[in-house]
Amino acid sequence: MAKTGPTRVARRTLLWLVALTLAMTAVVAGGALSGASGWTPKLALDLEGGTQMILAPRVEGSGSVNADQLNQAVEIIRQRVDGSGVSEAEITTQGGRNVVVAMPGTPSQETRNLIQASADMNFRPVITAGAGTPVPEAQRTPADKLPKPTTPKNASDTAWLTADVVKEFEALDCSTLDKGGAKRSDPTKPLVTCQPAADGQPAIKYVLGPVEVKGQDIVTSTYGLQQGRQGTVTNEWAVNIQFNGDGTKIFKDVTQRLNNFYVQSGGDSGNNPQAQFAIVLDDKVLSAPRALAVITDGRPQITGNFTEASAKTLSDQLRYGALPISFEIQSSESISATLGGEQLQMGLVAGLIGLLLVVVYSLFQYRALGFVTVFSLVVAGILTYLAITLLGWAQNYRLSLAGVAGLIVAIGQTADSFIVYFERIRDELREGRGLVAAVENGWRRAKRTVLASKAVNLLAAVVLYFVAVGNVRGFAFTLGLTAIADLLVVFLFTHPTLLLLARTRFFGEGHRFSGLDPRTLGAIPLYRGAGRVRTAEDLQPAGAVSGRKSGARNEAERRMTIAERRLAEREAAQGAETAGKDDK
Amino acid sequence: MSTVFARFGNELYTGKRSYNFVGRARIWMLIAVVLVAVSILAPVLKGGFNLGIDFRGGSEFTVSNVKSTDQRLGEDAVHQVIQTAAPRVANIAGNTMRIQTDKLSDQQTVDLSASLAKAYGVTKDQVTSTFVGPTWGADVSQQALIGLIVFVLLAALLMALYFRTWKMSLAAIAGMAVTQIITAGVFAIGDFEVTPSAIIGFLTVLSYSLYDTVVVFDKIRENTADIATSTRRTFAEEVNLAVNQTLVRSINTSMVAVLPVAAILFIGAGLLGAGTLRDLSLALFVGIIVGTLATLFVAAPLYAWLRRGESGLTAQAEKVEQRRSRVEALPAEA
């Protein structure tokens, strides 16, 4: 029973893979048949073409934009477009006046509205705050403890925390919050949102009260080193805001209320979140300082933990919040693929030739085992294809020519997992093990290496995906995708297949063309027929025989003790028995 | 032939055949330092990289009411005026063509307008030109750079935790840096245009070279796990043996990785000339080869060198020396 384990597990694992593939195919087929998506991956701008929109930025109150504002405009648009999925839009300026956005497909009315909207900045009081991760299900407020609705007295009142707001707040996960986008929440309602992680500070989530001061009430914003009491310059960076008349009046009332919370909670040592107000841009919190004093002159100063760069960023954001740039779509026309069809064609032809070379090389190097490589690559290819098609549907992931090339390159890294594995098996065979034991031992050691090295790739993919923008983000996506497909294939296909193959006669007896022939590998088999078992003389003379058993052994130094040899023999014999049983 | 290769693998495995990666570290380091210095000096002396239209912006021509929307016509017209350019031609809404090139001089702009008008059979006033800004602006580069730094720091931490020594992290990162610098140097020396595709290639190379190093280092970790109690080989010899034992893997993996890339580079891009395919495959081709070599010749010897002075290891080396002088009379070991 225990010994039939590996074979059964291997078969079950292969069934899981089939089930996974079928499930993915079913979803793709469902999407394609219902007309919601297609059978093929969505293609990016360079391969398929799309829509080109020329946008004229308009700054309220003044006719034209300067170069600085134009760059800001590009940045805003990029955030908004990237927020709508991994679409690899091309964004550029034209003639120093306009912003040109080219995106694949036809943008929906929603996307067009999003692009046209002006930046939305406002100030809201904080009602409560927490770490940027969702509260575990078990620790969430039970339904009967959720607050009953009451009428809030002011914007900071905890009465805004209705049952729905509390539920939304507890479930919110800052890491999945859209990167860009320009959602417009109702300014008279509370808002549940995040301050994204930045500069080593973790993400924080907030429940904010209704809008109190609007971005348009900011006259200007500057940044600089903080002035001490006697006019001396300190080393602390600070951001200064200047409000207009309306803003000054409202901000005075707000800080009066917030400063009360600050004083009541024990001043500097207290940590009542209600003493904070949040500066919100496009529904994301930029900064949430505490009101340390009542600001009567409309010139608040924000301090604390700024670097020169972060102070400049916040000050810039405050300024363009004050000067909301809106965009007028001047023209919107379809555009053909920027790369000629022949680029894709040649790329695919060359890729196929390359693949063929890989097949020839694997067969040459690994004989019949090479087929396992080839089939594993085919399985990886199918999984990747399905995943890309699905993600095109769900995430608007689009394949560019760079992406196609990236996938072709991934062949090398995927094949490496098998190569590492096969080489470890061969190493075990060189030690004189039977194939069944060699596969199991080789796998144990190869698994570590494969996991450690794929972790590096996944890390690169995750970091670049979350930090970078534009093309780089699309690349990170492809990299992560292929790394995951690779792991799935090694664990769910290559290893179980080898477990089964090791029990066949062709591989188990080390046929000349199996690629696992112990003779070619220079191994001296344990059992050499006619009752002869490998003896110490067959091995190179060595120093002391060591019975030390350790997880990571030094196999070149290692020699088998009698006990180990018997164990290996027993294992090999039992392995053969099992194979016999399973064949029936 | 395959048998020969298998024997090669066997001999590397047992230590019968051995290439001295660690022992000759000085030579490899010297070569690496020279190549890195050249790669850094080349762009400095040349005044920077040959950045593409996506980074610097360029000229854009719009041809309206064209007779044919064939993109080839536009590409040929550009090549008549500027031979080396890699123009991007697209068809916009019906019968308008958009042609983007690197920034042109006034004379070139006039020439190209005429050439395009002729190619598409329109009058000169139907060709308009303007300047376009970079699509890969400073904000994209900045975010990519931040991502890169965060990744390298986290990768260093990950490796230090996994291998339980920061010296492996340092050696791996150094190997990766050498790979990156030399790959970039090839672009500078060959005056190849740096495009977003090339940058994507550099990033792929970055993750590939670290990946490759981790695989080899994991074997080193296995071989040196019992170093304190073993008197068979010194630490440096164990490192060298591990590199030799994984040499077949290194050769096979880099071959499998490079074959498709080489096919794209030499067949695909060779026939088509400059373009996304060439930029990407060139960066990858160079990077994969250099990355594999850097693991063998830079990262592994550097790791052995970083640990050479550790008291535990020098004591162990002495023990190895003692044992060897004792068994000298016995037959030589394989």
HADDOCK unambig.tbl for C-alpha pairs under 7 A between the chains (distance, minus, plus):
assign (segid A and resid 90 and name CA) (segid B and resid 135 and name CA) 6.03 0.50 0.50
assign (segid A and resid 91 and name CA) (segid B and resid 135 and name CA) 5.20 0.50 0.50
assign (segid A and resid 92 and name CA) (segid B and resid 132 and name CA) 6.88 0.50 0.50
assign (segid A and resid 92 and name CA) (segid B and resid 133 and name CA) 5.40 0.50 0.50
assign (segid A and resid 92 and name CA) (segid B and resid 134 and name CA) 5.70 0.50 0.50
assign (segid A and resid 92 and name CA) (segid B and resid 135 and name CA) 4.54 0.50 0.50
assign (segid A and resid 93 and name CA) (segid B and resid 132 and name CA) 5.62 0.50 0.50
assign (segid A and resid 93 and name CA) (segid B and resid 133 and name CA) 4.60 0.50 0.50
assign (segid A and resid 94 and name CA) (segid B and resid 131 and name CA) 5.97 0.50 0.50
assign (segid A and resid 94 and name CA) (segid B and resid 132 and name CA) 4.35 0.50 0.50
assign (segid A and resid 94 and name CA) (segid B and resid 133 and name CA) 5.91 0.50 0.50
assign (segid A and resid 95 and name CA) (segid B and resid 130 and name CA) 5.80 0.50 0.50
assign (segid A and resid 95 and name CA) (segid B and resid 131 and name CA) 5.05 0.50 0.50
assign (segid A and resid 95 and name CA) (segid B and resid 132 and name CA) 5.92 0.50 0.50
assign (segid A and resid 333 and name CA) (segid B and resid 92 and name CA) 6.50 0.50 0.50
assign (segid A and resid 333 and name CA) (segid B and resid 93 and name CA) 5.38 0.50 0.50
assign (segid A and resid 334 and name CA) (segid B and resid 92 and name CA) 5.61 0.50 0.50
assign (segid A and resid 334 and name CA) (segid B and resid 93 and name CA) 4.85 0.50 0.50
assign (segid A and resid 335 and name CA) (segid B and resid 90 and name CA) 6.57 0.50 0.50
assign (segid A and resid 335 and name CA) (segid B and resid 91 and name CA) 5.56 0.50 0.50
assign (segid A and resid 335 and name CA) (segid B and resid 92 and name CA) 4.17 0.50 0.50
assign (segid A and resid 335 and name CA) (segid B and resid 93 and name CA) 5.99 0.50 0.50
assign (segid A and resid 336 and name CA) (segid B and resid 90 and name CA) 5.32 0.50 0.50
assign (segid A and resid 336 and name CA) (segid B and resid 91 and name CA) 4.81 0.50 0.50
assign (segid A and resid 336 and name CA) (segid B and resid 92 and name CA) 6.08 0.50 0.50
assign (segid A and resid 337 and name CA) (segid B and resid 90 and name CA) 6.16 0.50 0.50
assign (segid A and resid 338 and name CA) (segid B and resid 88 and name CA) 6.03 0.50 0.50
assign (segid A and resid 338 and name CA) (segid B and resid 89 and name CA) 5.87 0.50 0.50
assign (segid A and resid 338 and name CA) (segid B and resid 90 and name CA) 4.95 0.50 0.50
assign (segid A and resid 340 and name CA) (segid B and resid 71 and name CA) 6.91 0.50 0.50
assign (segid A and resid 346 and name CA) (segid B and resid 268 and name CA) 5.16 0.50 0.50
assign (segid A and resid 347 and name CA) (segid B and resid 264 and name CA) 6.17 0.50 0.50
assign (segid A and resid 347 and name CA) (segid B and resid 268 and name CA) 5.67 0.50 0.50
assign (segid A and resid 350 and name CA) (segid B and resid 263 and name CA) 5.25 0.50 0.50
assign (segid A and resid 350 and name CA) (segid B and resid 264 and name CA) 4.84 0.50 0.50
assign (segid A and resid 350 and name CA) (segid B and resid 267 and name CA) 6.02 0.50 0.50
assign (segid A and resid 350 and name CA) (segid B and resid 268 and name CA) 5.39 0.50 0.50
assign (segid A and resid 351 and name CA) (segid B and resid 260 and name CA) 5.68 0.50 0.50
assign (segid A and resid 351 and name CA) (segid B and resid 263 and name CA) 6.52 0.50 0.50
assign (segid A and resid 351 and name CA) (segid B and resid 264 and name CA) 6.00 0.50 0.50
assign (segid A and resid 353 and name CA) (segid B and resid 263 and name CA) 6.50 0.50 0.50
assign (segid A and resid 354 and name CA) (segid B and resid 259 and name CA) 5.41 0.50 0.50
assign (segid A and resid 354 and name CA) (segid B and resid 260 and name CA) 3.65 0.50 0.50
assign (segid A and resid 354 and name CA) (segid B and resid 263 and name CA) 5.12 0.50 0.50
assign (segid A and resid 355 and name CA) (segid B and resid 260 and name CA) 5.91 0.50 0.50
assign (segid A and resid 357 and name CA) (segid B and resid 259 and name CA) 6.54 0.50 0.50
assign (segid A and resid 358 and name CA) (segid B and resid 256 and name CA) 5.55 0.50 0.50
assign (segid A and resid 358 and name CA) (segid B and resid 259 and name CA) 6.53 0.50 0.50
assign (segid A and resid 364 and name CA) (segid B and resid 2 and name CA) 6.39 0.50 0.50
assign (segid A and resid 365 and name CA) (segid B and resid 2 and name CA) 6.07 0.50 0.50
assign (segid A and resid 402 and name CA) (segid B and resid 197 and name CA) 6.27 0.50 0.50
assign (segid A and resid 408 and name CA) (segid B and resid 260 and name CA) 6.74 0.50 0.50
assign (segid A and resid 409 and name CA) (segid B and resid 257 and name CA) 6.34 0.50 0.50
assign (segid A and resid 409 and name CA) (segid B and resid 260 and name CA) 6.94 0.50 0.50
assign (segid A and resid 409 and name CA) (segid B and resid 261 and name CA) 6.56 0.50 0.50
assign (segid A and resid 411 and name CA) (segid B and resid 257 and name CA) 6.52 0.50 0.50
assign (segid A and resid 412 and name CA) (segid B and resid 253 and name CA) 6.47 0.50 0.50
assign (segid A and resid 412 and name CA) (segid B and resid 256 and name CA) 5.21 0.50 0.50
assign (segid A and resid 412 and name CA) (segid B and resid 257 and name CA) 3.58 0.50 0.50
assign (segid A and resid 413 and name CA) (segid B and resid 257 and name CA) 6.73 0.50 0.50
assign (segid A and resid 416 and name CA) (segid B and resid 253 and name CA) 5.34 0.50 0.50
assign (segid A and resid 419 and name CA) (segid B and resid 249 and name CA) 6.27 0.50 0.50
assign (segid A and resid 419 and name CA) (segid B and resid 253 and name CA) 6.86 0.50 0.50
assign (segid A and resid 420 and name CA) (segid B and resid 249 and name CA) 6.31 0.50 0.50
assign (segid A and resid 423 and name CA) (segid B and resid 249 and name CA) 6.73 0.50 0.50
assign (segid A and resid 449 and name CA) (segid B and resid 215 and name CA) 5.83 0.50 0.50
assign (segid A and resid 449 and name CA) (segid B and resid 218 and name CA) 5.98 0.50 0.50
assign (segid A and resid 453 and name CA) (segid B and resid 211 and name CA) 5.13 0.50 0.50
assign (segid A and resid 453 and name CA) (segid B and resid 214 and name CA) 5.56 0.50 0.50
assign (segid A and resid 453 and name CA) (segid B and resid 215 and name CA) 6.13 0.50 0.50
assign (segid A and resid 456 and name CA) (segid B and resid 155 and name CA) 6.37 0.50 0.50
assign (segid A and resid 456 and name CA) (segid B and resid 211 and name CA) 6.22 0.50 0.50
assign (segid A and resid 457 and name CA) (segid B and resid 207 and name CA) 5.90 0.50 0.50
assign (segid A and resid 457 and name CA) (segid B and resid 211 and name CA) 6.86 0.50 0.50
assign (segid A and resid 459 and name CA) (segid B and resid 151 and name CA) 6.92 0.50 0.50
assign (segid A and resid 460 and name CA) (segid B and resid 151 and name CA) 5.75 0.50 0.50
assign (segid A and resid 460 and name CA) (segid B and resid 207 and name CA) 6.64 0.50 0.50
assign (segid A and resid 463 and name CA) (segid B and resid 147 and name CA) 6.01 0.50 0.50
assign (segid A and resid 463 and name CA) (segid B and resid 151 and name CA) 5.92 0.50 0.50
assign (segid A and resid 464 and name CA) (segid B and resid 147 and name CA) 5.11 0.50 0.50
assign (segid A and resid 467 and name CA) (segid B and resid 143 and name CA) 6.15 0.50 0.50
assign (segid A and resid 467 and name CA) (segid B and resid 147 and name CA) 5.20 0.50 0.50
assign (segid A and resid 468 and name CA) (segid B and resid 143 and name CA) 4.81 0.50 0.50
assign (segid A and resid 468 and name CA) (segid B and resid 144 and name CA) 4.88 0.50 0.50
assign (segid A and resid 468 and name CA) (segid B and resid 147 and name CA) 5.96 0.50 0.50
assign (segid A and resid 469 and name CA) (segid B and resid 140 and name CA) 5.90 0.50 0.50
assign (segid A and resid 469 and name CA) (segid B and resid 143 and name CA) 6.56 0.50 0.50
assign (segid A and resid 470 and name CA) (segid B and resid 140 and name CA) 6.79 0.50 0.50
assign (segid A and resid 472 and name CA) (segid B and resid 144 and name CA) 6.87 0.50 0.50
assign (segid A and resid 472 and name CA) (segid B and resid 200 and name CA) 6.74 0.50 0.50
assign (segid A and resid 475 and name CA) (segid B and resid 200 and name CA) 6.83 0.50 0.50
assign (segid A and resid 520 and name CA) (segid B and resid 3 and name CA) 6.51 0.50 0.50
assign (segid A and resid 520 and name CA) (segid B and resid 6 and name CA) 6.47 0.50 0.50
assign (segid A and resid 520 and name CA) (segid B and resid 7 and name CA) 6.90 0.50 0.50
assign (segid A and resid 521 and name CA) (segid B and resid 6 and name CA) 6.10 0.50 0.50
assign (segid A and resid 521 and name CA) (segid B and resid 7 and name CA) 6.59 0.50 0.50
assign (segid A and resid 521 and name CA) (segid B and resid 10 and name CA) 5.96 0.50 0.50
assign (segid A and resid 522 and name CA) (segid B and resid 10 and name CA) 6.20 0.50 0.50
assign (segid A and resid 540 and name CA) (segid B and resid 334 and name CA) 6.80 0.50 0.50
assign (segid A and resid 541 and name CA) (segid B and resid 333 and name CA) 6.83 0.50 0.50
assign (segid A and resid 552 and name CA) (segid B and resid 222 and name CA) 5.10 0.50 0.50
assign (segid A and resid 552 and name CA) (segid B and resid 225 and name CA) 6.38 0.50 0.50
assign (segid A and resid 553 and name CA) (segid B and resid 222 and name CA) 6.61 0.50 0.50
assign (segid A and resid 553 and name CA) (segid B and resid 223 and name CA) 6.83 0.50 0.50
assign (segid A and resid 554 and name CA) (segid B and resid 222 and name CA) 6.91 0.50 0.50
assign (segid A and resid 554 and name CA) (segid B and resid 223 and name CA) 5.09 0.50 0.50
assign (segid A and resid 556 and name CA) (segid B and resid 14 and name CA) 6.17 0.50 0.50
